[in-house]
């Protein structure tokens, strides 16, 4: 946060000098005599990209309205290894909590979303994975939009990327494929890693168990199944690269950013000049907080909602775009009756797994690490976690017990190039860090390899619904975790895949028994499924709450051109429009979609 009015002035002036972008700290500062062509509700992953791309046209004025403060004022947002300090800061996060999940032992879970310029890209784990070519081909099939096929999207994502070596200039041979990366785009991507014996052990596994765990040269080449080096959205100085740093801050003085301001509603224009007979939503209402007066502004061309998987459906619902009967409960007049708004919300689901090990732990001194980062921008804090060097992606076989008798569940993956499971090592420590936040009995003090096992393509669906007619009240967030028994079966087989991974001969003298869940539980289907229900949590890679469907479809929220169905002058660009979840972390997919959306919007108005 800004610590003084003098510091605020220096920050504002330096931003203007560095990039020309104009920042306002409150609604009162916004000039009343400026007419904006485009107004973007939310400065997160999607909003930042679209804002900067539209502002490339010097004839257009663009306004971003962001609920949080500037990322430039938050030191921890710059340092990859300090992400938790940002996530757990109640001033920089929306502080959401899910409803109790009946299929996950009625647990609730914190659902972290960034309330800061850059959104989640300013406080996430920086994981940069484009997913599988099968994901994108499937998205194209679902939406009827050929432009979403992998070959098209790969070119788009390459064009937006600026791949660099890491800040320590560590060897990169066989760590990535140069042909699938871009070197002149806006978003920095690199592949830093920590030096640890586990690296060489992991790289031996493909030689010993090649069928299940082949080596993959590049996680972002479209065929990620296997073991690959991780890539992150950070630059050659070991600093986070976000939609704020890469897109907004490098833009021009025709881009204005209004900080610390909530979008409460999008509004139809009363006397619209639009040729369409649909409600023309080119107005936007905003306020500094619940007690502050509401203000209204109109865009000459379009409003783009980029509030994210939770904020976007909430804004639409509060604005009268949603299920008529549900809106009536809160006295909200329905302008567009669309029962799909807020529905189909889904998230990947993870469980924590631990193995006993004699490998060196990754615990370190934070003060020393911070001093090293400040001095050289190297060391442990260039990583978002102490041991996130490799990612393991597993595609379960057709005869996997998850898909065979007596279960016979259908396969949710879009193709053989798309993994069902992610296995991601977090740390080696004597202090367990399970998803539930509780130390399992008997494990404190035992050195363990700790990892997440993630179901990437869950069948389960939930919803985002209103809790109140107040736009300042948190909505009801229900990810519907494990509501499909198939998701439990896939996680069960994911845990067993992790057991096979660490049973490779190369680990025989350094990684031993599975400790969490205990071996006697892991060997029993029924006991393991009960354990999964007790431990599972959302992986915070959600999407689909304003799902994209073919133009003319009676279901879904947006068309393939990102326009909100049944409206004029209104689009949505963020993870909520995803027609399904990618085989990986969602941030790279959102950057790609946002680049496409920018091209679509530009083409309409040029």
C-alpha positions in Angstrom: 0.0 0.0 0.0 1.1 3.6 -0.4 2.8 4.6 2.9 2.6 8.4 2.5 1.2 11.1 0.3 4.8 11.9 -0.8 5.5 8.3 -1.7 2.2 8.2 -3.6 3.2 11.3 -5.6 6.6 9.9 -6.4 5.1 6.6 -7.5 2.5 8.3 -9.7 5.0 10.6 -11.3 7.5 7.8 -12.0 4.8 5.7 -13.6 3.9 8.6 -15.9 7.5 9.3 -16.9 8.3 5.6 -17.4 5.3 4.7 -19.6 3.0 7.7 -20.0 0.1 5.7 -18.4 -2.1 8.0 -16.2 -3.0 6.6 -12.8 -5.8 7.9 -10.5 -6.0 6.8 -6.9 -9.7 7.4 -6.3 -12.9 8.2 -8.3 -12.7 11.9 -7.2 -9.5 12.3 -9.2 -11.0 11.0 -12.5 -11.5 14.0 -14.8 -15.1 14.6 -15.8 -14.3 15.9 -19.3 -12.6 12.8 -20.7 -14.6 10.6 -23.0 -13.4 7.0 -23.2 -13.8 4.7 -26.1 -13.4 1.6 -24.0 -13.9 1.0 -20.3 -12.5 -2.1 -18.8 -13.9 -3.4 -15.5 -10.9 -5.1 -13.8 -7.2 -4.8 -14.3 -6.3 -8.5 -14.0 -4.8 -10.9 -16.5 -7.4 -10.3 -19.1 -8.1 -6.7 -18.4 -4.5 -5.7 -18.5 -3.9 -7.3 -21.9 -7.0 -5.9 -23.6 -6.4 -2.4 -22.1 -2.8 -2.2 -23.4 -3.6 -3.7 -26.8 -6.5 -1.3 -27.4 -4.4 1.7 -26.3 -1.9 0.8 -29.1 -4.3 2.9 -31.2 -3.5 6.5 -30.3 -6.9 7.6 -31.4 -8.7 5.6 -28.7 -8.9 6.5 -25.0 -9.1 3.5 -22.7 -10.0 3.4 -19.0 -9.3 0.5 -16.6 -11.2 0.5 -13.3 -9.4 -1.7 -10.7 -10.6 -2.4 -7.1 -7.1 -2.8 -5.7 -4.0 -0.6 -5.4 -1.1 -0.4 -7.8 1.2 -3.4 -7.9 4.1 -0.9 -8.0 3.5 -0.1 -4.3 3.7 -3.7 -3.2 7.3 -4.9 -2.9 6.3 -8.5 -2.3 4.4 -8.6 -5.6 7.8 -8.1 -7.4 9.5 -11.1 -5.7 8.4 -14.5 -6.9 9.2 -16.2 -3.6 7.1 -13.7 -1.6 3.8 -14.6 -3.2 2.3 -15.9 0.0 2.8 -12.5 1.6 0.6 -10.9 -1.0 -2.0 -13.7 -1.1 -2.4 -13.6 2.7 -2.6 -9.8 2.9 -6.4 -9.0 3.3 -5.9 -5.7 1.6 -4.6 -7.3 -1.6 -7.0 -10.3 -1.8 -10.7 -10.5 -2.0 -10.8 -12.9 1.0 -13.3 -15.2 -0.5 -14.4 -18.5 1.2 -16.2 -21.3 -0.4 -19.4 -22.8 0.9 -19.1 -26.1 2.8 -18.4 -28.8 0.3 -20.7 -31.8 1.1 -18.6 -34.2 -1.0 -15.4 -33.1 0.7 -16.3 -33.7 4.3 -18.1 -30.3 4.5 -14.8 -28.4 4.4 -14.7 -24.8 3.4 -11.7 -23.3 1.7 -10.2 -19.9 1.2 -10.5 -18.9 -2.5 -7.7 -16.5 -3.2 -8.2 -13.8 -5.9 -5.9 -10.8 -6.3 -7.3 -7.4 -5.5 -4.4 -5.5 -7.0 -3.5 -4.2 -10.4 -2.6 -7.3 -12.4 -5.1 -9.4 -10.5 -4.0 -12.9 -9.8 -1.0 -12.4 -12.1 0.4 -10.1 -9.4 0.1 -12.7 -6.6 -0.1 -16.2 -8.1 2.5 -18.9 -8.3 3.7 -17.7 -11.7 3.3 -21.1 -13.3 3.2 -20.7 -17.1 1.7 -23.6 -18.9 -0.2 -23.3 -22.2 -2.0 -26.7 -21.8 -2.3 -29.4 -24.4 -2.9 -29.0 -28.2 -5.9 -31.3 -27.5 -7.3 -28.7 -25.1 -7.3 -26.0 -27.7 -8.7 -28.1 -30.5 -11.5 -29.1 -28.1 -12.2 -25.5 -27.2 -12.5 -24.8 -30.9 -14.9 -27.6 -31.3 -17.1 -26.5 -28.3 -17.3 -22.9 -29.4 -17.4 -23.4 -33.2 -14.4 -21.0 -33.5 -11.6 -22.3 -35.6 -9.3 -19.6 -34.3 -9.0 -21.4 -31.0 -7.3 -24.4 -32.5 -3.8 -25.1 -31.2 -1.9 -24.1 -34.3 -3.6 -20.7 -34.3 -3.3 -20.2 -30.5 0.4 -21.2 -30.5 1.3 -18.5 -32.9 -0.7 -16.0 -30.8 0.9 -17.1 -27.5 4.4 -17.0 -29.1 3.8 -13.5 -30.3 2.9 -12.3 -26.8 5.9 -13.9 -25.1 9.4 -12.6 -24.3 11.4 -15.7 -23.3 14.6 -15.0 -21.4 17.3 -16.8 -19.5 16.8 -16.8 -15.7 18.6 -14.2 -13.5 21.3 -16.6 -12.4 22.1 -17.6 -16.0 21.8 -21.3 -15.1 22.4 -23.8 -17.9 19.2 -24.3 -20.0 20.3 -27.1 -22.4 17.5 -29.6 -22.7 15.3 -27.5 -20.5 13.1 -26.0 -23.2 12.5 -25.9 -27.0 13.4 -22.6 -28.5 11.1 -23.1 -31.5 8.0 -22.9 -29.4 8.8 -19.6 -27.7 8.7 -15.9 -28.6 11.4 -13.4 -27.9 9.8 -10.0 -28.7 6.5 -10.0 -26.9 5.4 -8.3 -23.8 5.1 -11.0 -21.1 8.5 -12.3 -19.8 8.8 -16.0 -19.4 11.8 -17.9 -18.0 12.7 -21.3 -16.5 14.6 -20.7 -13.3 15.3 -23.6 -11.0 17.0 -24.5 -7.7 20.1 -26.7 -7.6 19.0 -29.8 -5.7 19.8 -33.6 -6.0 16.1 -34.2 -6.9 16.7 -32.7 -10.3 18.9 -35.5 -11.6 16.8 -38.1 -9.9 13.7 -36.9 -11.7 15.5 -36.8 -15.0 16.5 -40.4 -14.6 12.9 -41.6 -14.2 12.0 -41.3 -18.0 14.8 -43.8 -18.7 13.5 -46.2 -16.1 9.7 -45.8 -16.5 9.4 -44.3 -20.0 5.8 -45.5 -20.7 4.2 -43.5 -17.9 6.8 -40.8 -17.4 8.5 -39.9 -20.6 10.8 -36.9 -20.8 9.2 -33.8 -22.4 11.6 -31.2 -23.7 9.2 -28.3 -23.3 6.1 -28.1 -21.1 4.6 -25.5 -23.5 5.1 -27.4 -26.8 1.5 -28.8 -26.8 2.3 -32.4 -25.7 3.0 -32.0 -22.0 2.4 -35.6 -20.8 5.6 -36.7 -19.0 8.3 -34.9 -16.9 9.3 -31.4 -17.9 11.1 -28.4 -16.5 8.7 -25.8 -15.2 8.4 -22.3 -16.7 7.3 -19.1 -15.0 6.1 -15.6 -15.8 9.2 -13.8 -14.6 12.0 -11.8 -16.3 15.8 -12.1 -16.5 16.1 -10.1 -13.3 14.2 -12.6 -11.2 11.2 -10.3 -11.0 7.5 -11.2 -11.5 6.1 -10.4 -14.9 2.3 -9.7 -14.7 -0.3 -8.2 -16.9 0.4 -5.0 -14.9 4.1 -4.9 -15.5 4.2 -6.4 -19.0 1.1 -4.7 -20.5 -0.3 -1.8 -18.5 3.0 -0.2 -17.4 4.4 -0.3 -20.9 1.5 1.4 -22.5 0.7 5.0 -23.4 -0.9 8.2 -22.1 -4.2 7.3 -23.7 -4.5 4.5 -21.2 -5.9 5.7 -17.8 -6.1 3.5 -14.8 -8.5 4.2 -11.9 -7.3 2.4 -8.7 -9.0 1.5 -5.4 -12.4 1.6 -7.1 -15.2 -1.0 -7.3 -17.3 -1.6 -10.3 -20.9 -2.1 -9.0 -22.9 -2.4 -12.2 -22.8 -2.3 -16.0 -25.7 -0.2 -17.2 -27.7 0.0 -20.5 -27.7 3.2 -22.4 -31.2 4.7 -22.3 -31.1 6.4 -25.7 -28.8 4.1 -27.6 -27.7 4.8 -31.1 -26.7 1.2 -31.6 -28.2 -0.5 -34.7 -28.8 -3.5 -32.6 -32.1 -3.9 -30.8 -30.4 -5.6 -27.9 -29.8 -3.7 -24.6 -26.8 -1.5 -25.1 -24.6 -1.9 -22.0 -22.1 0.8 -22.5 -22.5 2.4 -19.0 -20.7 1.5 -15.9 -21.3 2.5 -12.2 -18.5 2.6 -9.7 -17.6 3.8 -6.2 -14.6 3.9 -3.9 -16.4 1.8 -1.3 -19.9 0.9 0.0 -20.4 4.2 1.8 -19.1 6.4 -1.1 -21.4 7.9 -3.7 -21.9 6.0 -6.9 -20.6 7.5 -10.1 -21.5 6.7 -13.7 -19.5 6.9 -16.9 -20.2 5.7 -20.4 -18.0 4.3 -23.1 -18.3 5.5 -26.7 -17.6 2.0 -28.0 -17.7 -0.8 -25.5 -17.5 -2.0 -22.0 -15.2 -5.0 -21.3 -15.8 -6.9 -18.0 -12.7 -8.6 -16.7 -13.6 -9.2 -13.1 -12.4 -12.8 -13.2 -14.1 -16.1 -12.5 -15.9 -14.7 -9.4 -16.1 -11.0 -10.0 -17.4 -11.2 -13.6 -20.6 -13.2 -12.9 -21.2 -11.1 -9.8 -21.1 -7.9 -11.9 -23.4 -9.4 -14.5 -25.9 -10.7 -12.0 -26.0 -7.4 -10.1 -26.6 -5.7 -13.4 -29.7 -7.7 -14.3 -28.0 -10.3 -16.5 -28.8 -13.7 -15.2 -31.5 -16.1 -14.1 -34.8 -14.2 -13.8 -36.2 -16.1 -10.8 -32.9 -16.0 -8.9 -32.5 -12.2 -9.5 -36.1 -11.6 -8.4 -35.2 -13.0 -4.9 -32.9 -9.9 -4.4 -35.3 -7.4 -6.1 -33.0 -7.1 -9.1 -34.7 -6.2 -12.3 -33.9 -8.7 -15.1 -32.7 -7.0 -18.3 -31.3 -10.2 -19.9 -32.7 -13.5 -18.8 -29.7 -15.8 -19.0 -29.8 -18.8 -16.6 -26.2 -19.7 -17.5 -24.5 -16.7 -15.8 -22.5 -18.0 -12.8 -23.2 -21.6 -13.6 -20.8 -24.3 -14.8 -18.1 -22.9 -12.5 -15.4 -25.5 -12.1 -11.9 -25.8 -10.6 -9.1 -28.4 -10.6 -9.0 -30.2 -7.3 -5.8 -31.2 -5.5 -4.7 -33.4 -2.6 -1.5 -33.4 -0.6 0.9 -36.3 -0.7 4.1 -36.9 1.2 6.9 -39.5 1.0 9.6 -40.2 3.6 13.0 -39.1 2.3 16.7 -38.6 3.2 17.1 -36.0 0.5 18.2 -32.6 1.8 15.3 -30.4 2.9 14.7 -27.1 1.2 14.1 -25.0 4.3 16.1 -21.8 4.4 16.6 -18.5 6.1 14.1 -15.9 4.6 16.2 -12.9 5.7 19.3 -14.3 3.9 17.3 -15.1 0.8 15.7 -11.7 0.8 19.1 -10.0 1.2 20.4 -12.1 -1.8 17.5 -11.2 -3.9 17.9 -7.5 -3.1 21.6 -7.6 -3.9 21.7 -9.8 -7.0 18.1 -10.8 -7.9 19.1 -14.5 -7.5 18.7 -17.2 -4.9 15.7 -19.0 -3.5 13.3 -16.1 -3.9 13.4 -16.2 -7.7 11.3 -19.3 -7.3 7.6 -19.3 -6.2 8.4 -22.3 -4.1 11.6 -24.0 -2.9 11.4 -27.0 -5.2 9.1 -26.3 -8.1 11.7 -27.3 -10.7 9.9 -30.0 -12.6 6.2 -30.8 -13.3 5.0 -34.3 -13.9 1.9 -34.7 -16.2 0.2 -38.1 -16.3 -2.4 -39.3 -18.9 -4.1 -42.3 -17.4 -4.3 -45.3 -19.7 -7.6 -46.5 -21.3 -7.6 -49.5 -19.0 -6.9 -47.4 -15.8 -9.0 -48.6 -12.9 -10.7 -45.2 -13.0 -12.3 -46.1 -16.3 -12.7 -49.9 -15.9 -15.1 -52.1 -14.0 -16.6 -51.7 -11.5 -16.3 -47.9 -12.0 -16.5 -47.6 -15.8 -16.3 -43.8 -15.6 -15.9 -41.9 -18.9 -12.6 -40.3 -19.8 -12.8 -36.5 -19.2 -9.6 -35.6 -21.1 -9.9 -34.0 -24.6 -7.2 -36.4 -26.0 -4.1 -38.4 -25.5 -1.9 -35.3 -25.4 -3.9 -34.0 -22.4 -2.9 -35.2 -19.0 -5.5 -36.1 -16.4 -3.1 -35.5 -13.5 -0.5 -33.0 -12.4 2.1 -34.0 -9.8 4.0 -31.0 -8.6 6.7 -31.1 -5.9 6.4 -28.2 -3.4 9.2 -28.7 -0.9 11.2 -31.1 1.1 10.6 -30.3 4.7 10.2 -31.6 8.3 7.2 -29.3 8.7 4.2 -30.7 6.7 2.2 -28.3 4.6 -1.0 -30.1 3.6 -3.9 -28.6 1.7 -6.0 -28.6 4.8 -3.5 -26.5 6.7 -3.3 -29.2 9.5 -0.2 -31.3 10.4 -1.1 -35.0 10.0 -0.7 -36.9 13.3 2.8 -38.3 13.7 4.4 -36.5 10.8 5.8 -33.4 12.4 9.6 -33.7 12.4 9.7 -36.3 9.6 11.6 -35.1 6.6 9.2 -35.6 3.6 8.9 -34.9 -0.1 5.7 -32.9 -0.3 3.7 -32.6 -3.4 0.3 -31.8 -4.9 -1.6 -34.3 -6.9 -4.2 -32.5 -9.1 -7.2 -33.6 -11.1 -6.9 -31.3 -14.1 -10.2 -32.1 -15.9 -12.9 -32.6 -13.2 -16.5 -33.6 -14.1 -17.8 -31.7 -11.1 -19.4 -28.3 -11.5 -20.4 -25.6 -9.1 -21.7 -22.0 -9.3 -21.2 -18.4 -8.4 -24.4 -16.9 -7.1 -25.4 -13.7 -5.3 -25.7 -13.6 -1.5 -27.2 -10.1 -1.5 -28.4 -7.3 -3.7 -25.4 -5.3 -2.5 -22.5 -5.4 -5.1 -20.1 -5.1 -2.2 -21.2 -8.4 -0.6 -19.2 -11.4 -1.4 -21.1 -13.9 -3.6 -21.7 -17.5 -2.8 -18.8 -19.5 -4.1 -19.5 -23.2 -4.6 -16.9 -25.1 -6.7 -18.9 -28.4 -6.3 -15.8 -30.3 -5.3 -15.9 -34.0 -5.9 -19.6 -34.0 -6.6 -18.9 -36.5 -9.4 -17.5 -39.8 -8.1 -15.4 -40.0 -11.2 -13.2 -37.2 -9.9 -12.4 -39.1 -6.8 -11.5 -42.2 -8.8 -9.1 -40.1 -11.0 -7.4 -38.6 -7.9 -7.1 -42.0 -6.4 -5.3 -43.2 -9.5 -3.2 -40.0 -9.5 -1.9 -40.8 -6.0 -1.0 -44.3 -7.1 0.8 -42.8 -10.1 2.8 -40.7 -7.7 3.6 -43.8 -5.8 4.9 -45.5 -9.0 6.9 -42.4 -9.8 8.8 -42.5 -6.5 9.1 -46.3 -6.7 11.4 -45.9 -9.7 14.8 -47.6 -9.1 16.6 -44.2 -9.0 14.7 -43.3 -5.8 15.4 -46.6 -4.0 18.1 -45.1 -1.7 16.5 -41.7 -1.1 12.7 -41.7 -1.2 10.8 -44.3 0.7 7.4 -45.0 2.1 4.3 -42.9 1.4 3.4 -41.3 4.7 0.5 -39.2 3.7 -1.9 -40.8 3.1 -0.5 -43.7 5.1 0.4 -46.8 3.1 -2.5 -48.9 4.5 -5.0 -46.3 3.3 -3.3 -45.8 -0.1 -3.7 -49.5 -0.8 -7.4 -49.6 -0.3 -9.9 -48.0 -2.7 -12.5 -47.3 -0.1 -10.0 -45.9 2.5 -8.2 -43.8 -0.1 -11.4 -42.3 -1.4 -12.4 -41.4 2.1 -9.0 -39.8 2.6 -9.4 -37.8 -0.6 -12.7 -36.4 0.6 -11.0 -35.3 3.9 -8.0 -33.6 2.2 -9.2 -32.3 -1.2 -9.2 -28.6 -1.9 -9.6 -26.3 -4.9 -6.4 -25.7 -6.8 -7.4 -22.1 -7.6 -7.4 -22.7 -11.3 -11.1 -22.1 -11.9 -13.0 -21.1 -15.0 -16.2 -21.4 -17.0 -18.5 -19.3 -14.8 -19.4 -17.1 -17.9 -18.7 -19.9 -20.4 -18.2 -19.3 -24.1 -20.5 -21.2 -26.4 -21.3 -21.1 -30.2 -23.0 -18.0 -31.5 -26.7 -18.6 -31.4 -26.5 -21.3 -28.7 -29.3 -21.1 -26.1 -26.9 -21.9 -23.3 -23.7 -20.2 -22.2 -22.9 -16.6 -21.5 -20.6 -15.2 -24.2 -20.3 -15.8 -28.0 -16.9 -16.7 -29.6 -16.3 -12.9 -30.2 -16.5 -12.5 -26.3 -19.8 -10.6 -26.6 -22.3 -11.2 -23.8 -25.3 -13.0 -25.3 -28.4 -10.9 -25.5 -26.5 -7.6 -25.2 -24.8 -5.0 -27.3 -21.6 -3.1 -26.4 -20.6 -5.6 -23.7 -17.9 -8.2 -23.7 -16.2 -10.5 -21.1 -12.5 -11.3 -21.3 -11.1 -13.4 -18.5 -10.9 -17.0 -17.3 -14.7 -17.1 -16.7 -15.2 -17.5 -20.5 -13.1 -20.6 -20.8 -15.2 -23.4 -22.3 -13.3 -25.9 -20.3 -10.2 -26.1 -18.1 -6.8 -26.4 -19.8 -4.4 -29.2 -18.9 -2.3 -27.1 -16.6 -2.4 -23.7 -14.9 -4.8 -21.2 -16.3 -2.8 -18.0 -16.6 -1.1 -18.7 -20.0 -4.5 -19.7 -21.4 -6.0 -16.4 -20.3 -3.1 -14.4 -21.8 -3.7 -16.2 -25.1 -7.5 -15.7 -25.0 -7.0 -12.0 -24.1 -4.7 -11.5 -27.1 -7.4 -13.0 -29.3 -10.1 -10.9 -27.8 -8.0 -7.7 -28.4 -7.7 -8.6 -32.0 -11.4 -9.2 -32.3 -12.3 -5.9 -30.7 -9.8 -4.0 -32.8 -11.1 -5.5 -36.0 -14.6 -4.4 -35.2 -13.7 -0.7 -34.7 -10.9 -0.1 -37.2 
